[in-house]
């Protein structure tokens, strides 16, 4: 039997309470999932992507292996960002963000939520699309 669960309904304790929650990102995601704002895939200069907090996770060996295998195949993991005051703010993909920094990758694939006002940091950008609510499958 296979059930589909709306992942946005799952309560988590990511960051062990030492990571501040980005309420603005939450508002943007609500609008994006509701079709009120659009998203775009873009390649963005790493120097203009800033983390929302100083939180720095301890990257697990499993994630590191997964990330490096994808990178080796040229299938880099996109990070979720939004633009504010000329910077792209990342507050949801800390593991991938710090792997990009560790590997000294200059251009990062991103999913940008909302408008892109300042294009100076954008290397390339795709067409707008509506963000679909993530779903996970639970197999019993």
Buried (B, 14 or more C-beta within 10 A) or exposed (E): EEEEEEEEEEEEEEEEEEBEEBEBBEBBBEBBBEEEBBBBBBBBBBEBBBBBEEBBBEBEEEBEEBBEEBBEEEEBBBBBBBBEEEBBBBBBBBBBBBBBBEEEEEBBBBBBBBEBEEEEBBEEBEEEEEBEEEEEEEEE
